[in-house]
Amino acid sequence: MYGLEAALPVLGESLDRTQVRSGDYSDWFEISRRGLYTYDCHGHSGPYEQVSAPSVALLAEDLAPDIAEVAGLLRLPVLFSETTRLSFDDDTTGPLGGAVTA
């Protein structure tokens, strides 16, 4: 694990959301222990499937000011706790310009 997520404290457990998995997802699970939702895709284009979810979600107001500044650069109209699949294609069926399913 590298980057800003390594500076975040462990808040809880990681909940495995994968149906079929091949490969090492230990970094994804470690990130979820820090309160973040993780997604991955098969191939290079998606859709993105939720890999893991935190047992305790990190809230924006709980971030240190320097991390909050970086996190505030991107806001998505998504409730990650209710979103198991993300797609960023040209379809306009979801709030991201692509399909979003719970």
For each residue, the residues with C-beta under 8 A, 3 or more apart:
1: 5 6 27 30 31
2: 6
3: 6
4: 7 8 67 70
5: 1 8 31 34 36
6: 1 2 3
7: 4 64 67
8: 4 5 11 34 35 36 58 67
9: 34
10: 33 34
11: 8 33 34 35 54 55 56 58
12: 33 35 54 55 56
13: 33 54 55
14: 28 29 30 31 32 33 52 53 54 55
15: 32 52 53 54 55
16: 29 51 52
17: 49 50 51 52 53 84
18: 21 25 49 51 52
19: 49
20:
21: 18 25 51
22:
23:
24: 27
25: 18 21 28 29 40 51 52
26: 29 30
27: 1 24 30 31
28: 14 25 31 32 38 40 51 52
29: 14 16 25 26 32 33 38 51 52
30: 1 14 26 27 33 34
31: 1 5 14 27 28 34 36 38 52
32: 14 15 28 29 35 36 37 38 52 53 54
33: 10 11 12 13 14 29 30 54
34: 5 8 9 10 11 30 31 54 58
35: 8 11 12 32 54 56 57 58 59 62
36: 5 8 31 32 54 58
37: 32 50 52 53 54 57 80 81 83
38: 28 29 31 32 50 51 52 53
39: 48 49 50 51 86
40: 25 28 48 49 51
41: 44 45 46 47 48 49
42: 49
43: 46
44: 41
45: 41 89
46: 41 43 86 87 88 89 98
47: 41 85 86 87 98 99
48: 39 40 41 85 86 87 88
49: 17 18 19 39 40 41 42 84 85
50: 17 37 38 39 53 80 83 84 85
51: 16 17 18 21 25 28 29 38 39 40
52: 14 15 16 17 18 25 28 29 31 32 37 38
53: 14 15 17 32 37 38 50 80 81
54: 11 12 13 14 15 32 33 34 35 36 37 57 58
55: 11 12 13 14 15
56: 11 12 35
57: 35 37 54 80 81
58: 8 11 34 35 36 54 62 63
59: 35 62 63
60: 63 68 71 72
61:
62: 35 58 59
63: 58 59 60 67 68 71
64: 7 67 68
65: 68 69
66: 69 70
67: 4 7 8 63 64 70 71
68: 60 63 64 65 71 72
69: 65 66 72 73
70: 4 66 67 73
71: 60 63 67 68 74
72: 60 68 69 75
73: 69 70
74: 71
75: 72
76: 95 96
77: 95 96
78: 83 86 95 96 100
79: 82 83
80: 37 50 53 57 83
81: 37 53 57
82: 79 102
83: 37 50 78 79 80 86 100 101 102
84: 17 49 50 101 102
85: 47 48 49 50 99 100 101
86: 39 46 47 48 78 83 96 98 100
87: 46 47 48 91 94 96 98 99 100
88: 46 48 96 97 98
89: 45 46 97 98 99
90: 97 98
91: 87 94 97 98 99
92: 97 98
93: 98 99
94: 87 91 97 98 99 100
95: 76 77 78 100
96: 76 77 78 86 87 88 100
97: 88 89 90 91 92 94
98: 46 47 86 87 88 89 90 91 92 93 94
99: 47 85 87 89 91 93 94
100: 78 83 85 86 87 94 95 96
101: 83 84 85
102: 82 83 84
